[in-house]
C-alpha cells in the first residue's frame, strides 16, 4: 500500500503547506490571530509547528493514497475540493 507512494510530491506538498501556513499565521495575520487567542495560554511555538508538520504529513499521505498513482487532473481537483 505505501510502496506505491511517490515521495517527492509528498515532500513538496508538506513543505509548501507548512511554509504557507507559517506565512499566513506569522507574517500576514499575526496581530489578528494573537488578539483572537488572548484568553488562551499560548503554546510553545516548537510544539505548534511540530504538530502542524506531522498533521500535514498525515494529510498528504492520505490524499496520495486516495488519489492513486496517476490520477487525471480533474478527478484530483474534484477530490481536493471535497
DRENDREN-95854 format. One record per atom (N, C-alpha, C): x, y, z; residue number from 1; atom name. Coordinates in steps of 0.05 Angstrom, whole numbers. Layout:
<sites>
<site><X>X</X><Y>Y</Y><Z>Z</Z><num>NUM</num><atomo>CA</atomo></site>
...
</sites>
This chain:
<sites>
<site><X>16</X><Y>-24</Y><Z>0</Z><num>1</num><atomo>N</atomo></site>
<site><X>0</X><Y>0</Y><Z>0</Z><num>1</num><atomo>CA</atomo></site>
<site><X>17</X><Y>25</Y><Z>0</Z><num>1</num><atomo>C</atomo></site>
<site><X>37</X><Y>27</Y><Z>17</Z><num>2</num><atomo>N</atomo></site>
<site><X>54</X><Y>50</Y><Z>18</Z><num>2</num><atomo>CA</atomo></site>
<site><X>77</X><Y>49</Y><Z>-2</Z><num>2</num><atomo>C</atomo></site>
<site><X>81</X><Y>26</Y><Z>-14</Z><num>3</num><atomo>N</atomo></site>
<site><X>103</X><Y>23</Y><Z>-33</Z><num>3</num><atomo>CA</atomo></site>
<site><X>98</X><Y>39</Y><Z>-59</Z><num>3</num><atomo>C</atomo></site>
<site><X>73</X><Y>45</Y><Z>-65</Z><num>4</num><atomo>N</atomo></site>
<site><X>67</X><Y>60</Y><Z>-89</Z><num>4</num><atomo>CA</atomo></site>
<site><X>67</X><Y>90</Y><Z>-86</Z><num>4</num><atomo>C</atomo></site>
<site><X>74</X><Y>100</Y><Z>-62</Z><num>5</num><atomo>N</atomo></site>
<site><X>74</X><Y>128</Y><Z>-57</Z><num>5</num><atomo>CA</atomo></site>
<site><X>98</X><Y>141</Y><Z>-70</Z><num>5</num><atomo>C</atomo></site>
<site><X>94</X><Y>163</Y><Z>-83</Z><num>6</num><atomo>N</atomo></site>
<site><X>116</X><Y>179</Y><Z>-95</Z><num>6</num><atomo>CA</atomo></site>
<site><X>124</X><Y>199</Y><Z>-74</Z><num>6</num><atomo>C</atomo></site>
<site><X>148</X><Y>197</Y><Z>-64</Z><num>7</num><atomo>N</atomo></site>
<site><X>158</X><Y>212</Y><Z>-41</Z><num>7</num><atomo>CA</atomo></site>
<site><X>162</X><Y>241</Y><Z>-48</Z><num>7</num><atomo>C</atomo></site>
<site><X>173</X><Y>247</Y><Z>-72</Z><num>8</num><atomo>N</atomo></site>
<site><X>179</X><Y>275</Y><Z>-79</Z><num>8</num><atomo>CA</atomo></site>
<site><X>155</X><Y>293</Y><Z>-79</Z><num>8</num><atomo>C</atomo></site>
<site><X>132</X><Y>286</Y><Z>-91</Z><num>9</num><atomo>N</atomo></site>
<site><X>109</X><Y>303</Y><Z>-89</Z><num>9</num><atomo>CA</atomo></site>
<site><X>98</X><Y>306</Y><Z>-60</Z><num>9</num><atomo>C</atomo></site>
<site><X>101</X><Y>285</Y><Z>-44</Z><num>10</num><atomo>N</atomo></site>
<site><X>93</X><Y>286</Y><Z>-16</Z><num>10</num><atomo>CA</atomo></site>
<site><X>109</X><Y>307</Y><Z>-1</Z><num>10</num><atomo>C</atomo></site>
<site><X>135</X><Y>306</Y><Z>-5</Z><num>11</num><atomo>N</atomo></site>
<site><X>153</X><Y>326</Y><Z>8</Z><num>11</num><atomo>CA</atomo></site>
<site><X>146</X><Y>354</Y><Z>-1</Z><num>11</num><atomo>C</atomo></site>
<site><X>142</X><Y>357</Y><Z>-27</Z><num>12</num><atomo>N</atomo></site>
<site><X>135</X><Y>384</Y><Z>-38</Z><num>12</num><atomo>CA</atomo></site>
<site><X>109</X><Y>394</Y><Z>-26</Z><num>12</num><atomo>C</atomo></site>
<site><X>89</X><Y>376</Y><Z>-24</Z><num>13</num><atomo>N</atomo></site>
<site><X>63</X><Y>383</Y><Z>-13</Z><num>13</num><atomo>CA</atomo></site>
<site><X>65</X><Y>391</Y><Z>17</Z><num>13</num><atomo>C</atomo></site>
<site><X>80</X><Y>376</Y><Z>32</Z><num>14</num><atomo>N</atomo></site>
<site><X>83</X><Y>381</Y><Z>61</Z><num>14</num><atomo>CA</atomo></site>
<site><X>98</X><Y>407</Y><Z>65</Z><num>14</num><atomo>C</atomo></site>
<site><X>120</X><Y>411</Y><Z>51</Z><num>15</num><atomo>N</atomo></site>
<site><X>136</X><Y>435</Y><Z>55</Z><num>15</num><atomo>CA</atomo></site>
<site><X>121</X><Y>460</Y><Z>46</Z><num>15</num><atomo>C</atomo></site>
<site><X>107</X><Y>459</Y><Z>23</Z><num>16</num><atomo>N</atomo></site>
<site><X>92</X><Y>482</Y><Z>14</Z><num>16</num><atomo>CA</atomo></site>
<site><X>70</X><Y>489</Y><Z>33</Z><num>16</num><atomo>C</atomo></site>
<site><X>55</X><Y>469</Y><Z>42</Z><num>17</num><atomo>N</atomo></site>
<site><X>33</X><Y>475</Y><Z>61</Z><num>17</num><atomo>CA</atomo></site>
<site><X>44</X><Y>486</Y><Z>87</Z><num>17</num><atomo>C</atomo></site>
<site><X>66</X><Y>475</Y><Z>97</Z><num>18</num><atomo>N</atomo></site>
<site><X>78</X><Y>484</Y><Z>122</Z><num>18</num><atomo>CA</atomo></site>
<site><X>88</X><Y>513</Y><Z>119</Z><num>18</num><atomo>C</atomo></site>
<site><X>101</X><Y>519</Y><Z>97</Z><num>19</num><atomo>N</atomo></site>
<site><X>111</X><Y>546</Y><Z>93</Z><num>19</num><atomo>CA</atomo></site>
<site><X>89</X><Y>566</Y><Z>89</Z><num>19</num><atomo>C</atomo></site>
<site><X>68</X><Y>559</Y><Z>74</Z><num>20</num><atomo>N</atomo></site>
<site><X>45</X><Y>577</Y><Z>70</Z><num>20</num><atomo>CA</atomo></site>
<site><X>31</X><Y>581</Y><Z>97</Z><num>20</num><atomo>C</atomo></site>
<site><X>28</X><Y>561</Y><Z>113</Z><num>21</num><atomo>N</atomo></site>
<site><X>16</X><Y>564</Y><Z>139</Z><num>21</num><atomo>CA</atomo></site>
<site><X>32</X><Y>582</Y><Z>157</Z><num>21</num><atomo>C</atomo></site>
<site><X>58</X><Y>579</Y><Z>156</Z><num>22</num><atomo>N</atomo></site>
<site><X>76</X><Y>596</Y><Z>172</Z><num>22</num><atomo>CA</atomo></site>
<site><X>74</X><Y>625</Y><Z>163</Z><num>22</num><atomo>C</atomo></site>
<site><X>73</X><Y>630</Y><Z>137</Z><num>23</num><atomo>N</atomo></site>
<site><X>70</X><Y>657</Y><Z>127</Z><num>23</num><atomo>CA</atomo></site>
<site><X>43</X><Y>669</Y><Z>136</Z><num>23</num><atomo>C</atomo></site>
<site><X>22</X><Y>652</Y><Z>134</Z><num>24</num><atomo>N</atomo></site>
<site><X>-5</X><Y>661</Y><Z>140</Z><num>24</num><atomo>CA</atomo></site>
<site><X>-8</X><Y>669</Y><Z>169</Z><num>24</num><atomo>C</atomo></site>
<site><X>1</X><Y>652</Y><Z>187</Z><num>25</num><atomo>N</atomo></site>
<site><X>-3</X><Y>657</Y><Z>216</Z><num>25</num><atomo>CA</atomo></site>
<site><X>18</X><Y>674</Y><Z>229</Z><num>25</num><atomo>C</atomo></site>
<site><X>42</X><Y>676</Y><Z>217</Z><num>26</num><atomo>N</atomo></site>
<site><X>63</X><Y>692</Y><Z>229</Z><num>26</num><atomo>CA</atomo></site>
<site><X>67</X><Y>719</Y><Z>217</Z><num>26</num><atomo>C</atomo></site>
<site><X>68</X><Y>720</Y><Z>190</Z><num>27</num><atomo>N</atomo></site>
<site><X>74</X><Y>746</Y><Z>178</Z><num>27</num><atomo>CA</atomo></site>
<site><X>50</X><Y>762</Y><Z>170</Z><num>27</num><atomo>C</atomo></site>
<site><X>29</X><Y>749</Y><Z>160</Z><num>28</num><atomo>N</atomo></site>
<site><X>6</X><Y>764</Y><Z>149</Z><num>28</num><atomo>CA</atomo></site>
<site><X>-14</X><Y>771</Y><Z>171</Z><num>28</num><atomo>C</atomo></site>
<site><X>-22</X><Y>752</Y><Z>187</Z><num>29</num><atomo>N</atomo></site>
<site><X>-43</X><Y>757</Y><Z>206</Z><num>29</num><atomo>CA</atomo></site>
<site><X>-36</X><Y>752</Y><Z>235</Z><num>29</num><atomo>C</atomo></site>
<site><X>-11</X><Y>757</Y><Z>242</Z><num>30</num><atomo>N</atomo></site>
<site><X>-2</X><Y>752</Y><Z>269</Z><num>30</num><atomo>CA</atomo></site>
<site><X>-17</X><Y>768</Y><Z>290</Z><num>30</num><atomo>C</atomo></site>
<site><X>-21</X><Y>794</Y><Z>285</Z><num>31</num><atomo>N</atomo></site>
<site><X>-35</X><Y>811</Y><Z>305</Z><num>31</num><atomo>CA</atomo></site>
<site><X>-64</X><Y>803</Y><Z>309</Z><num>31</num><atomo>C</atomo></site>
<site><X>-78</X><Y>797</Y><Z>287</Z><num>32</num><atomo>N</atomo></site>
<site><X>-106</X><Y>789</Y><Z>289</Z><num>32</num><atomo>CA</atomo></site>
<site><X>-108</X><Y>762</Y><Z>303</Z><num>32</num><atomo>C</atomo></site>
<site><X>-91</X><Y>743</Y><Z>295</Z><num>33</num><atomo>N</atomo></site>
<site><X>-91</X><Y>717</Y><Z>307</Z><num>33</num><atomo>CA</atomo></site>
<site><X>-85</X><Y>718</Y><Z>337</Z><num>33</num><atomo>C</atomo></site>
<site><X>-66</X><Y>734</Y><Z>345</Z><num>34</num><atomo>N</atomo></site>
<site><X>-58</X><Y>737</Y><Z>373</Z><num>34</num><atomo>CA</atomo></site>
<site><X>-81</X><Y>750</Y><Z>389</Z><num>34</num><atomo>C</atomo></site>
<site><X>-94</X><Y>770</Y><Z>377</Z><num>35</num><atomo>N</atomo></site>
<site><X>-116</X><Y>783</Y><Z>390</Z><num>35</num><atomo>CA</atomo></site>
<site><X>-140</X><Y>764</Y><Z>395</Z><num>35</num><atomo>C</atomo></site>
<site><X>-145</X><Y>746</Y><Z>377</Z><num>36</num><atomo>N</atomo></site>
<site><X>-166</X><Y>727</Y><Z>380</Z><num>36</num><atomo>CA</atomo></site>
<site><X>-160</X><Y>706</Y><Z>401</Z><num>36</num><atomo>C</atomo></site>
<site><X>-135</X><Y>700</Y><Z>405</Z><num>37</num><atomo>N</atomo></site>
<site><X>-126</X><Y>679</Y><Z>423</Z><num>37</num><atomo>CA</atomo></site>
<site><X>-117</X><Y>690</Y><Z>450</Z><num>37</num><atomo>C</atomo></site>
<site><X>-123</X><Y>715</Y><Z>456</Z><num>38</num><atomo>N</atomo></site>
<site><X>-112</X><Y>728</Y><Z>480</Z><num>38</num><atomo>CA</atomo></site>
<site><X>-121</X><Y>715</Y><Z>506</Z><num>38</num><atomo>C</atomo></site>
<site><X>-145</X><Y>702</Y><Z>507</Z><num>39</num><atomo>N</atomo></site>
<site><X>-154</X><Y>690</Y><Z>531</Z><num>39</num><atomo>CA</atomo></site>
<site><X>-141</X><Y>662</Y><Z>536</Z><num>39</num><atomo>C</atomo></site>
<site><X>-130</X><Y>650</Y><Z>516</Z><num>40</num><atomo>N</atomo></site>
<site><X>-118</X><Y>624</Y><Z>518</Z><num>40</num><atomo>CA</atomo></site>
<site><X>-88</X><Y>626</Y><Z>524</Z><num>40</num><atomo>C</atomo></site>
<site><X>-78</X><Y>607</Y><Z>539</Z><num>41</num><atomo>N</atomo></site>
<site><X>-50</X><Y>606</Y><Z>545</Z><num>41</num><atomo>CA</atomo></site>
<site><X>-35</X><Y>598</Y><Z>520</Z><num>41</num><atomo>C</atomo></site>
<site><X>-16</X><Y>613</Y><Z>511</Z><num>42</num><atomo>N</atomo></site>
<site><X>-2</X><Y>606</Y><Z>486</Z><num>42</num><atomo>CA</atomo></site>
<site><X>16</X><Y>581</Y><Z>489</Z><num>42</num><atomo>C</atomo></site>
<site><X>15</X><Y>565</Y><Z>468</Z><num>43</num><atomo>N</atomo></site>
<site><X>32</X><Y>541</Y><Z>468</Z><num>43</num><atomo>CA</atomo></site>
<site><X>60</X><Y>548</Y><Z>459</Z><num>43</num><atomo>C</atomo></site>
<site><X>78</X><Y>530</Y><Z>464</Z><num>44</num><atomo>N</atomo></site>
<site><X>106</X><Y>534</Y><Z>455</Z><num>44</num><atomo>CA</atomo></site>
<site><X>106</X><Y>532</Y><Z>425</Z><num>44</num><atomo>C</atomo></site>
<site><X>119</X><Y>551</Y><Z>411</Z><num>45</num><atomo>N</atomo></site>
<site><X>119</X><Y>551</Y><Z>382</Z><num>45</num><atomo>CA</atomo></site>
<site><X>130</X><Y>526</Y><Z>369</Z><num>45</num><atomo>C</atomo></site>
<site><X>150</X><Y>514</Y><Z>382</Z><num>46</num><atomo>N</atomo></site>
<site><X>161</X><Y>489</Y><Z>370</Z><num>46</num><atomo>CA</atomo></site>
<site><X>140</X><Y>467</Y><Z>371</Z><num>46</num><atomo>C</atomo></site>
<site><X>124</X><Y>465</Y><Z>392</Z><num>47</num><atomo>N</atomo></site>
<site><X>103</X><Y>445</Y><Z>393</Z><num>47</num><atomo>CA</atomo></site>
<site><X>82</X><Y>450</Y><Z>372</Z><num>47</num><atomo>C</atomo></site>
<site><X>75</X><Y>475</Y><Z>368</Z><num>48</num><atomo>N</atomo></site>
<site><X>55</X><Y>482</Y><Z>348</Z><num>48</num><atomo>CA</atomo></site>
<site><X>65</X><Y>475</Y><Z>320</Z><num>48</num><atomo>C</atomo></site>
<site><X>89</X><Y>482</Y><Z>313</Z><num>49</num><atomo>N</atomo></site>
<site><X>100</X><Y>476</Y><Z>287</Z><num>49</num><atomo>CA</atomo></site>
<site><X>104</X><Y>447</Y><Z>282</Z><num>49</num><atomo>C</atomo></site>
<site><X>113</X><Y>432</Y><Z>303</Z><num>50</num><atomo>N</atomo></site>
<site><X>117</X><Y>404</Y><Z>300</Z><num>50</num><atomo>CA</atomo></site>
<site><X>91</X><Y>389</Y><Z>296</Z><num>50</num><atomo>C</atomo></site>
<site><X>71</X><Y>396</Y><Z>311</Z><num>51</num><atomo>N</atomo></site>
<site><X>45</X><Y>383</Y><Z>308</Z><num>51</num><atomo>CA</atomo></site>
<site><X>33</X><Y>390</Y><Z>280</Z><num>51</num><atomo>C</atomo></site>
<site><X>36</X><Y>415</Y><Z>271</Z><num>52</num><atomo>N</atomo></site>
<site><X>26</X><Y>422</Y><Z>245</Z><num>52</num><atomo>CA</atomo></site>
<site><X>40</X><Y>407</Y><Z>223</Z><num>52</num><atomo>C</atomo></site>
<site><X>66</X><Y>403</Y><Z>226</Z><num>53</num><atomo>N</atomo></site>
<site><X>82</X><Y>389</Y><Z>206</Z><num>53</num><atomo>CA</atomo></site>
<site><X>74</X><Y>359</Y><Z>205</Z><num>53</num><atomo>C</atomo></site>
<site><X>70</X><Y>347</Y><Z>228</Z><num>54</num><atomo>N</atomo></site>
<site><X>61</X><Y>319</Y><Z>229</Z><num>54</num><atomo>CA</atomo></site>
<site><X>34</X><Y>316</Y><Z>216</Z><num>54</num><atomo>C</atomo></site>
<site><X>16</X><Y>334</Y><Z>222</Z><num>55</num><atomo>N</atomo></site>
<site><X>-11</X><Y>333</Y><Z>211</Z><num>55</num><atomo>CA</atomo></site>
<site><X>-11</X><Y>337</Y><Z>180</Z><num>55</num><atomo>C</atomo></site>
<site><X>6</X><Y>354</Y><Z>170</Z><num>56</num><atomo>N</atomo></site>
<site><X>9</X><Y>357</Y><Z>141</Z><num>56</num><atomo>CA</atomo></site>
<site><X>20</X><Y>332</Y><Z>128</Z><num>56</num><atomo>C</atomo></site>
<site><X>38</X><Y>319</Y><Z>141</Z><num>57</num><atomo>N</atomo></site>
<site><X>48</X><Y>293</Y><Z>130</Z><num>57</num><atomo>CA</atomo></site>
<site><X>26</X><Y>273</Y><Z>129</Z><num>57</num><atomo>C</atomo></site>
<site><X>10</X><Y>270</Y><Z>150</Z><num>58</num><atomo>N</atomo></site>
<site><X>-12</X><Y>251</Y><Z>150</Z><num>58</num><atomo>CA</atomo></site>
<site><X>-32</X><Y>258</Y><Z>129</Z><num>58</num><atomo>C</atomo></site>
<site><X>-39</X><Y>283</Y><Z>126</Z><num>59</num><atomo>N</atomo></site>
<site><X>-59</X><Y>290</Y><Z>106</Z><num>59</num><atomo>CA</atomo></site>
<site><X>-49</X><Y>286</Y><Z>77</Z><num>59</num><atomo>C</atomo></site>
<site><X>-23</X><Y>292</Y><Z>72</Z><num>60</num><atomo>N</atomo></site>
<site><X>-12</X><Y>288</Y><Z>46</Z><num>60</num><atomo>CA</atomo></site>
<site><X>-10</X><Y>259</Y><Z>38</Z><num>60</num><atomo>C</atomo></site>
<site><X>-3</X><Y>242</Y><Z>57</Z><num>61</num><atomo>N</atomo></site>
<site><X>-2</X><Y>213</Y><Z>52</Z><num>61</num><atomo>CA</atomo></site>
<site><X>-30</X><Y>202</Y><Z>47</Z><num>61</num><atomo>C</atomo></site>
<site><X>-50</X><Y>211</Y><Z>63</Z><num>62</num><atomo>N</atomo></site>
<site><X>-77</X><Y>202</Y><Z>59</Z><num>62</num><atomo>CA</atomo></site>
<site><X>-88</X><Y>210</Y><Z>32</Z><num>62</num><atomo>C</atomo></site>
<site><X>-83</X><Y>235</Y><Z>24</Z><num>63</num><atomo>N</atomo></site>
<site><X>-92</X><Y>245</Y><Z>-2</Z><num>63</num><atomo>CA</atomo></site>
<site><X>-79</X><Y>230</Y><Z>-24</Z><num>63</num><atomo>C</atomo></site>
<site><X>-53</X><Y>224</Y><Z>-21</Z><num>64</num><atomo>N</atomo></site>
<site><X>-39</X><Y>209</Y><Z>-42</Z><num>64</num><atomo>CA</atomo></site>
<site><X>-49</X><Y>181</Y><Z>-44</Z><num>64</num><atomo>C</atomo></site>
<site><X>-56</X><Y>168</Y><Z>-22</Z><num>65</num><atomo>N</atomo></site>
<site><X>-68</X><Y>141</Y><Z>-23</Z><num>65</num><atomo>CA</atomo></site>
<site><X>-95</X><Y>142</Y><Z>-35</Z><num>65</num><atomo>C</atomo></site>
<site><X>-110</X><Y>163</Y><Z>-30</Z><num>66</num><atomo>N</atomo></site>
<site><X>-137</X><Y>166</Y><Z>-41</Z><num>66</num><atomo>CA</atomo></site>
<site><X>-136</X><Y>169</Y><Z>-72</Z><num>66</num><atomo>C</atomo></site>
<site><X>-117</X><Y>185</Y><Z>-81</Z><num>67</num><atomo>N</atomo></site>
<site><X>-115</X><Y>191</Y><Z>-110</Z><num>67</num><atomo>CA</atomo></site>
<site><X>-103</X><Y>168</Y><Z>-126</Z><num>67</num><atomo>C</atomo></site>
<site><X>-84</X><Y>154</Y><Z>-115</Z><num>68</num><atomo>N</atomo></site>
<site><X>-71</X><Y>132</Y><Z>-130</Z><num>68</num><atomo>CA</atomo></site>
<site><X>-47</X><Y>142</Y><Z>-145</Z><num>68</num><atomo>C</atomo></site>
<site><X>-36</X><Y>126</Y><Z>-163</Z><num>69</num><atomo>N</atomo></site>
<site><X>-11</X><Y>132</Y><Z>-176</Z><num>69</num><atomo>CA</atomo></site>
<site><X>-12</X><Y>154</Y><Z>-197</Z><num>69</num><atomo>C</atomo></site>
<site><X>-31</X><Y>153</Y><Z>-215</Z><num>70</num><atomo>N</atomo></site>
<site><X>-32</X><Y>172</Y><Z>-237</Z><num>70</num><atomo>CA</atomo></site>
<site><X>-61</X><Y>181</Y><Z>-241</Z><num>70</num><atomo>C</atomo></site>
<site><X>-70</X><Y>199</Y><Z>-224</Z><num>71</num><atomo>N</atomo></site>
<site><X>-98</X><Y>208</Y><Z>-227</Z><num>71</num><atomo>CA</atomo></site>
<site><X>-101</X><Y>228</Y><Z>-249</Z><num>71</num><atomo>C</atomo></site>
<site><X>-124</X><Y>230</Y><Z>-261</Z><num>72</num><atomo>N</atomo></site>
<site><X>-130</X><Y>251</Y><Z>-280</Z><num>72</num><atomo>CA</atomo></site>
<site><X>-132</X><Y>277</Y><Z>-265</Z><num>72</num><atomo>C</atomo></site>
<site><X>-126</X><Y>298</Y><Z>-279</Z><num>73</num><atomo>N</atomo></site>
<site><X>-125</X><Y>325</Y><Z>-266</Z><num>73</num><atomo>CA</atomo></site>
<site><X>-151</X><Y>332</Y><Z>-254</Z><num>73</num><atomo>C</atomo></site>
<site><X>-173</X><Y>330</Y><Z>-268</Z><num>74</num><atomo>N</atomo></site>
<site><X>-199</X><Y>339</Y><Z>-258</Z><num>74</num><atomo>CA</atomo></site>
<site><X>-209</X><Y>321</Y><Z>-236</Z><num>74</num><atomo>C</atomo></site>
<site><X>-203</X><Y>296</Y><Z>-236</Z><num>75</num><atomo>N</atomo></site>
<site><X>-211</X><Y>279</Y><Z>-213</Z><num>75</num><atomo>CA</atomo></site>
<site><X>-195</X><Y>287</Y><Z>-188</Z><num>75</num><atomo>C</atomo></site>
<site><X>-170</X><Y>293</Y><Z>-191</Z><num>76</num><atomo>N</atomo></site>
<site><X>-154</X><Y>302</Y><Z>-169</Z><num>76</num><atomo>CA</atomo></site>
<site><X>-163</X><Y>329</Y><Z>-158</Z><num>76</num><atomo>C</atomo></site>
<site><X>-170</X><Y>347</Y><Z>-176</Z><num>77</num><atomo>N</atomo></site>
<site><X>-180</X><Y>373</Y><Z>-167</Z><num>77</num><atomo>CA</atomo></site>
<site><X>-207</X><Y>370</Y><Z>-152</Z><num>77</num><atomo>C</atomo></site>
<site><X>-224</X><Y>353</Y><Z>-163</Z><num>78</num><atomo>N</atomo></site>
<site><X>-251</X><Y>348</Y><Z>-151</Z><num>78</num><atomo>CA</atomo></site>
<site><X>-247</X><Y>337</Y><Z>-123</Z><num>78</num><atomo>C</atomo></site>
<site><X>-230</X><Y>317</Y><Z>-120</Z><num>79</num><atomo>N</atomo></site>
<site><X>-225</X><Y>305</Y><Z>-93</Z><num>79</num><atomo>CA</atomo></site>
<site><X>-212</X><Y>325</Y><Z>-74</Z><num>79</num><atomo>C</atomo></site>
<site><X>-195</X><Y>342</Y><Z>-85</Z><num>80</num><atomo>N</atomo></site>
<site><X>-182</X><Y>362</Y><Z>-68</Z><num>80</num><atomo>CA</atomo></site>
<site><X>-201</X><Y>383</Y><Z>-58</Z><num>80</num><atomo>C</atomo></site>
<site><X>-222</X><Y>389</Y><Z>-74</Z><num>81</num><atomo>N</atomo></site>
<site><X>-242</X><Y>409</Y><Z>-65</Z><num>81</num><atomo>CA</atomo></site>
<site><X>-262</X><Y>397</Y><Z>-46</Z><num>81</num><atomo>C</atomo></site>
<site><X>-265</X><Y>371</Y><Z>-46</Z><num>82</num><atomo>N</atomo></site>
<site><X>-284</X><Y>359</Y><Z>-27</Z><num>82</num><atomo>CA</atomo></site>
<site><X>-272</X><Y>359</Y><Z>0</Z><num>82</num><atomo>C</atomo></site>
</sites>
